[in-house]
Amino acid sequence: MRKNFRKNKKQEKEKDVIITIKRLGINGEGIGYYRKKIIFIPGALPNEVVVAKIVKEYPHYIQGELVRVKEKSPDRVDFPKDVDPEIGGLELAHLSYAKQLEFKKANVIEALRKFHPRNYDKYKVKNTIPAPDQWHYRAKASYQIERDHGKNKLGLYAPNSHRLIDLPVMPTQSEGTQKTERDIKHLIEKNHVFIADRRKHLDGIKTIVVRQSEATKEIQVTLITVGHKIKNLMNLAKEIMNLPNVVSVYQNETDWRNPQVWGNKTEKLLGKNQITEVILGKKFELSPRAFFQLNPVQTETLYSEALKFLDLTPDQTLIDAYSGVGTLGILAADQVKQVVGIETIPEAVEDAKHNVQINHIKNADYFQGSVEKVLPELQKGGLPIDALIVDPPRTGLAKSLIKTLLRVKPQTFVYISCNPSTLAQDLILLTESYDVRLIENVDMLPQTPRCECVVKLVLRK
């Protein structure tokens, strides 16, 4: 990790220091103090005494690197074998699972203390609901592929770097997605398909996305390419279709100017249009770009808690904001008079409408656009807005949307958050009109510091 940081002239030469770890940071790194300055040491645990190397010193904190553990925590467990510890997605794999659950609850409480929304110290934060599977739970893999010193690497970048770590083994990935990724790597080599070169800006395959349905075991493959016409790509697609459980192969096209993983153009090469997932008895057909939770087994728990918090009645209209493929709205449709979903991605809206049809739902409509624009228009058109559920990205709710919600004032709503910090910040504004009744943590991603919070808010009278 040290080579990812450039030293400045004033920086001290790297040296080993002995640190006592006090607590974990929000990203799972150990936190201690050196010369009255906070030091972050990934891989270290609370109450451990460690030898660390100072990687870089900043004005207000120090970045450290774990060298060895002198006094080990009783909560430390063995890190998975044959996996580079620098890889993302395993930040807490050295911590016992019971302590991971405690950490995730504490993370929420710490975020509330930091931003202190109204009456934050009175919120009831429940214990984190554990995942039934702590390993091999991820149903989607997005691996980068590069050619490095004459060999192909397929895996993930080390955090905050362009160093690609090859991943023959990734213990949180489902066995089906992991094997398919490695089989595709072999087929790329066999068919002599070009691999994109970031340094030389050459066209080719850049990313391989594999998604598998937990319910049907169907596998959907998307080859993300720089450039459109890639030599031998169709031959590759035909061979991929022969792999176990693969039912479709897509090509998504991007370019080097795009900082995102996905480009805007997606084309089916072979196979089915979608794969089918089943949640709480409802079917959901997913196209490549449609958002769906990475842990489908625990998704049932998450959505069950969210719907329970809504306390829906048959005479209500439910707004499903950030509706994706319509999951939450469709699951709630038989409990309310009407469901209205709002989503910015056109393909997801089409998937949602299709999912409404295959589940024979008669009282759900989905609109494409931003929630802050569409919601006031619907209200002006006479739509009653009784209940609301939001499941935004890690950046949280846009301030313009919060202002819209405070103006529209649904009687009750549930906020599903994957980022305690942005949740706590959003609650500062939301609690101008709403009371927080309950926060439930659901562990969707074991071995990582991330979790999902389900928050029940009720309009204050």
C-alpha positions as CSV (number, residue, x, y, z in Angstrom):
1,M,0.0,0.0,0.0
2,R,2.9,2.4,0.7
3,K,3.7,2.9,-3.0
4,N,0.3,4.5,-3.5
5,F,1.3,7.6,-1.6
6,R,3.9,10.1,-2.7
7,K,6.0,11.7,-0.1
8,N,6.7,15.4,0.0
9,K,10.1,16.8,0.8
10,K,9.1,17.7,4.4
11,Q,7.8,14.3,5.2
12,E,9.7,12.1,7.6
13,K,11.4,9.0,6.4
14,E,9.1,5.9,6.9
15,K,9.6,4.3,10.3
16,D,8.0,1.7,12.5
17,V,6.0,2.9,15.6
18,I,4.2,1.1,18.3
19,I,0.5,2.0,18.6
20,T,-2.4,1.0,20.9
21,I,-5.6,0.8,18.9
22,K,-8.6,2.5,20.6
23,R,-11.4,1.9,18.2
24,L,-12.5,1.2,14.6
25,G,-13.1,4.0,12.0
26,I,-16.1,4.1,9.7
27,N,-14.2,2.2,7.1
28,G,-13.1,-0.6,9.5
29,E,-9.6,0.7,10.0
30,G,-7.9,0.7,13.4
31,I,-7.6,4.1,15.1
32,G,-4.9,5.1,17.5
33,Y,-2.8,8.1,18.4
34,Y,0.9,9.0,17.6
35,R,2.3,12.2,19.0
36,K,-1.2,13.5,19.8
37,K,-2.3,13.0,16.2
38,I,-4.8,10.4,15.0
39,I,-3.4,7.5,13.0
40,F,-5.4,5.1,10.8
41,I,-4.1,1.6,10.5
42,P,-6.1,-0.8,8.2
43,G,-6.2,-4.4,9.6
44,A,-5.7,-3.4,13.3
45,L,-8.4,-4.0,15.9
46,P,-9.4,-2.2,19.1
47,N,-7.3,-3.1,22.2
48,E,-4.5,-4.4,20.1
49,V,-0.9,-3.2,20.4
50,V,0.6,-3.1,16.9
51,V,3.7,-2.3,15.1
52,A,2.9,0.1,12.2
53,K,4.7,2.0,9.6
54,I,3.9,5.7,8.9
55,V,3.0,5.9,5.3
56,K,2.1,9.6,5.0
57,E,1.5,12.4,7.5
58,Y,-1.3,14.9,6.8
59,P,-2.0,18.1,8.8
60,H,-4.7,16.5,10.9
61,Y,-4.0,12.7,10.7
62,I,-1.5,10.0,9.8
63,Q,-1.9,7.1,7.4
64,G,-0.3,4.0,8.7
65,E,0.3,0.5,7.6
66,L,0.1,-2.6,9.8
67,V,3.5,-4.4,10.1
68,R,2.6,-6.9,12.8
69,V,0.4,-7.4,15.9
70,K,2.3,-7.5,19.2
71,E,-0.8,-8.0,21.4
72,K,-3.7,-9.6,19.7
73,S,-7.4,-8.9,20.3
74,P,-9.5,-11.9,21.4
75,D,-11.9,-10.9,18.6
76,R,-9.3,-11.4,15.8
77,V,-10.0,-14.3,13.5
78,D,-7.9,-15.7,10.6
79,F,-8.1,-13.7,7.3
80,P,-9.2,-15.8,4.3
81,K,-6.3,-17.8,2.7
82,D,-5.0,-17.0,-0.8
83,V,-6.5,-13.5,-0.8
84,D,-4.5,-10.3,-0.9
85,P,-5.5,-8.4,2.4
86,E,-5.3,-5.1,0.5
87,I,-8.4,-6.0,-1.6
88,G,-11.6,-4.1,-1.0
89,G,-14.7,-5.8,0.3
90,L,-12.9,-7.7,3.1
91,E,-12.1,-4.8,5.4
92,L,-13.5,-6.7,8.5
93,A,-12.7,-10.3,7.5
94,H,-10.2,-10.4,10.4
95,L,-12.9,-9.5,13.0
96,S,-15.3,-12.1,14.5
97,Y,-18.8,-11.8,13.0
98,A,-20.5,-11.0,16.4
99,K,-18.2,-8.0,16.7
100,Q,-18.8,-7.0,13.1
101,L,-22.5,-6.7,14.0
102,E,-21.7,-4.6,17.1
103,F,-19.4,-2.4,15.0
104,K,-22.2,-1.7,12.4
105,K,-24.6,-0.6,15.1
106,A,-22.0,1.6,16.7
107,N,-21.2,3.1,13.3
108,V,-24.8,4.4,13.1
109,I,-24.8,5.7,16.6
110,E,-21.4,7.5,16.1
111,A,-22.7,9.1,12.9
112,L,-25.8,10.4,14.8
113,R,-23.5,11.8,17.5
114,K,-21.3,13.5,15.0
115,F,-24.1,15.3,13.1
116,H,-26.6,15.4,16.0
117,P,-30.0,15.7,14.2
118,R,-32.9,16.7,16.4
119,N,-33.3,14.4,19.5
120,Y,-30.7,12.0,18.1
121,D,-29.8,10.8,21.6
122,K,-33.4,9.5,22.0
123,Y,-33.5,7.4,18.8
124,K,-34.0,3.6,19.3
125,V,-31.3,1.9,17.3
126,K,-31.9,-1.8,17.3
127,N,-29.2,-4.5,17.1
128,T,-27.9,-5.4,13.7
129,I,-29.8,-8.3,12.0
130,P,-27.2,-10.9,11.0
131,A,-26.9,-12.3,7.5
132,P,-27.7,-16.1,7.2
133,D,-24.6,-16.5,5.0
134,Q,-21.4,-14.7,6.0
135,W,-19.5,-16.0,2.9
136,H,-20.3,-16.5,-0.8
137,Y,-23.3,-14.3,-0.6
138,R,-22.6,-11.8,-3.4
139,A,-24.7,-12.6,-6.5
140,K,-23.0,-10.1,-8.7
141,A,-19.3,-9.6,-9.6
142,S,-17.8,-6.7,-11.6
143,Y,-14.2,-7.5,-12.3
144,Q,-11.7,-5.5,-14.2
145,I,-9.4,-7.2,-16.7
146,E,-5.9,-5.9,-17.7
147,R,-2.8,-7.3,-19.4
148,D,0.2,-6.8,-17.1
149,H,3.7,-7.8,-18.0
150,G,2.5,-10.4,-20.5
151,K,-0.2,-11.9,-18.2
152,N,-3.9,-11.2,-17.9
153,K,-5.2,-10.1,-14.5
154,L,-8.9,-10.3,-13.6
155,G,-10.1,-8.9,-10.3
156,L,-10.5,-5.6,-8.4
157,Y,-8.3,-2.6,-7.9
158,A,-6.7,-2.1,-4.5
159,P,-8.5,0.8,-2.8
160,N,-7.4,4.3,-4.0
161,S,-5.1,2.9,-6.7
162,H,-4.9,1.6,-10.2
163,R,-3.2,-1.6,-9.0
164,L,-5.3,-4.5,-10.2
165,I,-5.3,-7.5,-7.8
166,D,-5.9,-10.8,-9.6
167,L,-8.7,-12.8,-7.8
168,P,-8.6,-16.5,-8.3
169,V,-10.4,-16.6,-5.0
170,M,-12.9,-14.2,-3.5
171,P,-14.7,-15.7,-0.5
172,T,-17.7,-13.3,-0.4
173,Q,-18.6,-14.0,-4.1
174,S,-21.1,-16.7,-4.8
175,E,-19.4,-19.8,-6.2
176,G,-21.3,-19.5,-9.5
177,T,-20.3,-15.9,-10.2
178,Q,-16.7,-16.5,-9.2
179,K,-16.3,-19.5,-11.4
180,T,-17.9,-17.9,-14.4
181,E,-15.6,-14.9,-14.1
182,R,-12.5,-17.1,-14.1
183,D,-13.9,-19.3,-17.0
184,I,-14.5,-16.1,-19.1
185,K,-10.9,-15.0,-18.4
186,H,-9.7,-18.4,-19.9
187,L,-12.1,-18.0,-22.9
188,I,-10.7,-14.5,-23.6
189,E,-7.2,-15.9,-23.7
190,K,-8.3,-18.9,-25.8
191,N,-10.1,-16.6,-28.4
192,H,-7.4,-14.0,-28.5
193,V,-9.9,-11.2,-27.7
194,F,-8.3,-7.8,-27.2
195,I,-8.1,-6.4,-23.6
196,A,-8.5,-2.6,-23.2
197,D,-5.2,-0.8,-22.4
198,R,-5.7,2.2,-20.1
199,R,-2.2,3.5,-20.6
200,K,-2.2,3.3,-24.4
201,H,-5.9,4.0,-24.7
202,L,-6.5,0.9,-26.8
203,D,-9.9,-0.7,-27.4
204,G,-10.9,-4.0,-25.9
205,I,-12.7,-5.7,-23.0
206,K,-12.4,-3.6,-19.8
207,T,-14.8,-5.1,-17.3
208,I,-16.7,-8.4,-16.9
209,V,-20.0,-8.2,-15.0
210,V,-21.6,-11.5,-14.0
211,R,-24.9,-11.6,-12.2
212,Q,-26.7,-14.8,-10.9
213,S,-30.2,-15.2,-9.7
214,E,-30.5,-16.9,-6.4
215,A,-34.0,-18.3,-7.2
216,T,-33.3,-19.7,-10.7
217,K,-29.5,-19.9,-10.8
218,E,-29.6,-18.1,-14.2
219,I,-26.4,-16.2,-15.0
220,Q,-26.2,-13.0,-17.1
221,V,-22.9,-11.8,-18.4
222,T,-22.1,-8.3,-19.6
223,L,-18.8,-7.5,-21.4
224,I,-18.0,-3.8,-20.9
225,T,-15.8,-2.7,-23.8
226,V,-13.9,0.4,-24.8
227,G,-15.0,0.6,-28.4
228,H,-17.7,-1.3,-30.2
229,K,-16.1,-3.6,-32.8
230,I,-13.9,-5.9,-30.8
231,K,-12.3,-8.7,-32.8
232,N,-13.6,-12.2,-32.0
233,L,-16.1,-10.8,-29.5
234,M,-19.1,-12.8,-30.9
235,N,-17.0,-16.0,-30.9
236,L,-16.3,-15.3,-27.2
237,A,-20.0,-14.7,-26.5
238,K,-20.9,-18.1,-28.1
239,E,-18.5,-19.9,-25.9
240,I,-19.6,-18.0,-22.8
241,M,-23.2,-19.2,-23.6
242,N,-21.9,-22.8,-23.2
243,L,-20.8,-22.2,-19.6
244,P,-23.0,-23.6,-16.8
245,N,-26.2,-21.6,-16.1
246,V,-25.3,-18.7,-18.5
247,V,-28.5,-17.6,-20.3
248,S,-27.4,-14.3,-21.9
249,V,-24.4,-12.3,-23.0
250,Y,-24.5,-8.5,-23.4
251,Q,-22.0,-5.9,-24.6
252,N,-21.9,-2.5,-22.9
253,E,-19.8,0.2,-24.6
254,T,-17.8,2.9,-22.9
255,D,-14.8,5.1,-23.6
256,W,-11.8,6.3,-21.8
257,R,-13.4,9.7,-21.0
258,N,-16.1,8.1,-18.9
259,P,-15.0,7.7,-15.2
260,Q,-17.9,5.3,-14.5
261,V,-17.8,1.5,-15.0
262,W,-20.8,1.4,-17.3
263,G,-21.2,3.2,-20.6
264,N,-24.5,4.4,-22.0
265,K,-25.0,1.9,-24.8
266,T,-25.9,-1.7,-24.0
267,E,-26.6,-4.4,-26.6
268,K,-27.6,-8.0,-26.3
269,L,-25.3,-10.4,-28.1
270,L,-27.0,-13.7,-27.4
271,G,-29.6,-15.3,-25.2
272,K,-32.5,-14.0,-23.0
273,N,-33.4,-10.4,-22.4
274,Q,-33.4,-10.8,-18.6
275,I,-32.8,-13.1,-15.7
276,T,-35.5,-13.8,-13.1
277,E,-35.1,-13.3,-9.3
278,V,-37.8,-14.1,-6.7
279,I,-38.2,-12.0,-3.5
280,L,-41.0,-12.7,-1.0
281,G,-42.9,-14.6,-3.7
282,K,-42.8,-11.9,-6.4
283,K,-40.8,-12.3,-9.6
284,F,-38.4,-9.7,-10.8
285,E,-36.8,-9.8,-14.2
286,L,-33.5,-8.0,-14.4
287,S,-31.7,-6.4,-17.4
288,P,-27.9,-5.8,-17.1
289,R,-28.1,-2.2,-15.7
290,A,-31.0,-2.7,-13.4
291,F,-30.1,-2.1,-9.7
292,F,-30.7,-5.0,-7.4
293,Q,-29.3,-5.8,-4.0
294,L,-26.0,-7.8,-4.0
295,N,-27.2,-10.2,-1.3
296,P,-30.6,-11.6,-2.5
297,V,-31.1,-13.9,0.5
298,Q,-30.8,-11.1,3.0
299,T,-32.7,-8.7,0.7
300,E,-35.9,-10.5,1.9
301,T,-35.1,-9.5,5.5
302,L,-34.3,-5.9,4.5
303,Y,-37.5,-5.4,2.5
304,S,-39.7,-7.2,5.1
305,E,-38.4,-4.8,7.8
306,A,-39.0,-1.8,5.5
307,L,-42.5,-2.8,4.7
308,K,-43.3,-3.5,8.4
309,F,-42.1,0.0,9.3
310,L,-44.4,1.6,6.8
311,D,-47.6,0.4,8.5
312,L,-49.5,0.6,5.3
313,T,-53.3,0.6,5.0
314,P,-55.5,-0.4,2.1
315,D,-56.7,3.2,1.4
316,Q,-53.2,4.7,1.0
317,T,-51.0,5.7,-2.0
318,L,-47.4,4.7,-1.6
319,I,-44.6,6.6,-3.4
320,D,-41.6,4.3,-4.2
321,A,-38.7,6.8,-4.8
322,Y,-35.5,5.5,-6.4
323,S,-37.7,2.6,-7.4
324,G,-35.2,0.7,-9.5
325,V,-36.9,-2.3,-11.0
326,G,-39.9,-1.8,-8.8
327,T,-39.0,-4.2,-6.1
328,L,-40.4,-2.4,-3.0
329,G,-43.5,-1.0,-4.7
330,I,-44.5,-4.4,-6.1
331,L,-44.0,-6.1,-2.8
332,A,-46.2,-3.5,-1.1
333,A,-48.9,-3.3,-3.9
334,D,-51.3,-5.7,-2.2
335,Q,-51.3,-3.7,1.0
336,V,-52.3,-0.3,-0.5
337,K,-54.7,1.4,-2.9
338,Q,-52.0,2.6,-5.3
339,V,-48.2,2.5,-5.8
340,V,-46.4,5.1,-7.8
341,G,-42.7,4.5,-8.5
342,I,-40.1,7.1,-9.7
343,E,-36.7,6.3,-11.1
344,T,-34.1,8.2,-13.2
345,I,-32.8,5.3,-15.3
346,P,-35.0,4.5,-18.3
347,E,-34.1,0.8,-18.5
348,A,-35.0,0.3,-14.8
349,V,-38.4,2.0,-15.4
350,E,-39.0,-0.4,-18.3
351,D,-38.0,-3.3,-16.1
352,A,-40.3,-2.1,-13.3
353,K,-43.3,-1.9,-15.7
354,H,-42.5,-5.4,-17.0
355,N,-42.3,-6.7,-13.5
356,V,-45.7,-5.2,-12.7
357,Q,-47.1,-7.2,-15.6
358,I,-45.5,-10.6,-14.8
359,N,-46.7,-10.3,-11.2
360,H,-50.3,-9.3,-12.4
361,I,-50.2,-6.1,-10.4
362,K,-53.0,-3.7,-11.3
363,N,-52.4,-0.8,-9.0
364,A,-48.8,0.3,-9.7
365,D,-47.4,2.9,-12.1
366,Y,-43.8,3.9,-12.7
367,F,-42.4,7.2,-14.0
368,Q,-39.0,8.1,-15.3
369,G,-37.4,11.2,-13.9
370,S,-35.9,12.7,-10.8
371,V,-38.1,12.4,-7.6
372,E,-37.7,16.1,-6.8
373,K,-39.3,17.1,-10.1
374,V,-41.9,14.3,-10.6
375,L,-43.3,14.2,-7.1
376,P,-44.6,17.8,-7.0
377,E,-46.0,17.4,-10.5
378,L,-47.9,14.3,-9.4
379,Q,-49.2,16.1,-6.3
380,K,-50.3,19.1,-8.3
381,G,-52.2,16.6,-10.5
382,G,-54.2,15.5,-7.5
383,L,-52.3,12.4,-6.4
384,P,-52.5,11.9,-2.7
385,I,-49.1,11.2,-1.1
386,D,-49.8,9.2,2.1
387,A,-46.6,7.1,2.5
388,L,-43.2,7.2,1.0
389,I,-40.2,4.8,0.8
390,V,-36.8,6.0,-0.4
391,D,-33.7,3.8,-1.1
392,P,-31.1,6.3,-2.4
393,P,-27.4,5.7,-3.4
394,R,-24.6,6.2,-0.9
395,T,-24.6,10.0,-1.5
396,G,-28.0,10.1,0.2
397,L,-30.9,12.4,-0.6
398,A,-30.4,15.5,-2.8
399,K,-31.1,18.6,-0.8
400,S,-33.6,19.6,-3.4
401,L,-35.5,16.3,-2.8
402,I,-35.5,16.9,1.0
403,K,-37.0,20.3,0.5
404,T,-39.6,18.7,-1.7
405,L,-40.4,16.1,0.9
406,L,-40.8,18.8,3.6
407,R,-43.2,20.6,1.3
408,V,-45.2,17.6,0.2
409,K,-45.2,16.1,3.7
410,P,-46.2,12.4,3.4
411,Q,-47.6,11.2,6.7
412,T,-45.1,8.5,7.1
413,F,-42.0,7.3,5.3
414,V,-39.2,4.9,5.5
415,Y,-35.6,5.7,4.5
416,I,-33.3,2.8,3.6
417,S,-29.7,4.0,3.8
418,C,-26.4,2.3,3.0
419,N,-24.4,5.1,4.4
420,P,-24.8,6.2,8.1
421,S,-23.0,9.5,7.6
422,T,-25.2,10.8,4.8
423,L,-28.2,9.4,6.6
424,A,-27.4,11.4,9.7
425,Q,-26.8,14.5,7.7
426,D,-30.1,14.1,5.9
427,L,-31.9,13.7,9.2
428,I,-30.8,17.1,10.3
429,L,-33.2,18.6,7.7
430,L,-35.8,15.9,7.7
431,T,-36.3,16.2,11.5
432,E,-37.5,19.7,11.0
433,S,-40.9,18.1,10.3
434,Y,-40.4,14.4,11.2
435,D,-39.7,12.3,14.2
436,V,-37.4,9.3,14.0
437,R,-39.3,6.4,15.6
438,L,-36.9,3.5,15.0
439,I,-33.6,2.6,13.2
440,E,-33.1,-1.1,12.2
441,N,-29.7,-2.3,11.0
442,V,-29.6,-5.1,8.5
443,D,-26.2,-6.7,7.6
444,M,-26.3,-7.1,3.8
445,L,-22.5,-7.3,3.3
446,P,-20.7,-9.4,5.9
447,Q,-16.9,-8.9,6.2
448,T,-17.3,-5.2,5.1
449,P,-18.0,-2.1,7.2
450,R,-21.2,-1.5,5.2
451,C,-24.7,-2.2,6.3
452,E,-28.3,-1.0,5.5
453,C,-30.3,1.1,7.9
454,V,-34.1,1.1,7.8
455,V,-35.4,4.3,9.4
456,K,-39.0,4.9,10.3
457,L,-40.0,8.6,10.2
458,V,-43.4,10.0,11.1
459,L,-44.7,13.5,10.5
460,R,-44.7,15.5,13.7
461,K,-48.1,16.9,14.6
